[in-house]
């Protein structure tokens, strides 16, 4: 692999694709069958000599050097929540530039989920093709990941505390009282088909305040359950799916309010939901 300068960091040195590959291997991202990635290009200032598309291609190719059979990324749109139609091929996502790059690849497969879609490159297309109508519950991509072997979550320049949507899947499985199932109906465009459909999302009651700090990430680091290594001005971290599920569920069983900023109201939970530019659950 030819070494390419990608990001200039605060001390004016460069982060290269070989630096990133080495860090990915150090956190164990190569020792899995399925790698589910959350990404943010926070490693430093992008090399101005590279076009944005060139930078994204080098990053994608570097991840592919790991040899993981299946790589998937969230490409959530929350289209129906925002009173928008969902076009499987064309609806863009706000889940990061690299995720959007992967979504647009000819080799990528995207799920027909108008709320929380995923894009996948690799062998196990059933992760995104064999799904139901509950975006964060039974038969979702999250549920499929939970029932596969050899799954890891990668935080590629992204902070776990800000993007780990898998927590909400475990909250649904644990039936936390501060969220409820809400149906959303809208229009889906899938190739030459246009149709109406209804999907369910496990949304938060309006008067419940989500956790706004890194408490869970610090818990994982203190117990050496999350491998996290600095990379440029940011970091790369990795955790296996069983550990993630068990620790999320375990903390909820110990303290039902663990993933909230303050205890949820025991009475008068507010189910008000107004369509807005929703980008997170």
PyMOL commands that set and color helices and strands:
alter all, ss='L'
color gray80, all
select helices_A, chain A and resi 17-26+52-64+80-82+97-104+126-129+141-146+160-163+166-173+215-222+241-254
alter helices_A, ss='H'
color red, helices_A
select strands_A, chain A and resi 5-8+14-16+34-39+45-46+70-74+86-87+109-110+118-122+151-156+179-190+193-204+227-231+234-240
alter strands_A, ss='S'
color yellow, strands_A
deselect
rebuild
show_as cartoon
